[in-house]
């Protein structure tokens, strides 16, 4: 057989939680004011169904950018 070109087409669909920007994944995490001021712990489910514990220290809530 003669060698030929291999063409791969990838369709990206939107995810209900994560958004993609270049090589990075982002998610929006909504916090109540009391959680942002007093601290809280949230569990985030990843794309491969693992659960990550995300802790916010009191007064350390942030916004990107």
N, C-alpha and C positions, 0 to 999 in steps of 0.2 A: 504494500500500500504506500501511496505517496503521502508524506506528511502534509497536514493542513492546519488551518486556524481553528482554535477552540473559542467559541463565543459564549460567554456566560451573562445572563441577564438577571439582575437582582431587583426585586420589587420590595420597596420599603413601605410598610404599613404603619399607621399611627398606633401608638400604645396609649391606653387610657391613663396611665400614671407617668410614664417616662417620656421625655422628649430628647431628641438628639441634636447636637451641634458639633459638627466635625467628628472627632473621636470621643466626645464626652456625652454622658447621659445626665440629664437634669430631671428633678422632680420638685414640685411645689408642696411644701408641708405647711398646712394651716395650723396655727397655734392660737389658743385663747390668750388674752392679755395676762391672766393670772399664771399661765404656763410660761410665758416669756419672762415675766418678772420674778417668779418664784422657782423656776426650773422645772424640768419634766424629763421623762424618759419615753421615747416612742419606739415602736418596732416597725421596721421597714422591710417589706418583702421584696427580694431581688427578682430579677428575671428568671433565675434558675431555682426559684421557690425557697431560697435560703432566707432566714430571718436575721436581720442585723439590729442590734440594740443601739439606738442613737440617743445620747444624753445631752441635755442642754443645761448648763450651769445657770444659777440664778442671775438674771441681768445680762446674759450672754446671747440672747436671741439676735440673729443677724439677718441681713438681706444681701443677696449677691450684688456685686458690682461696686 
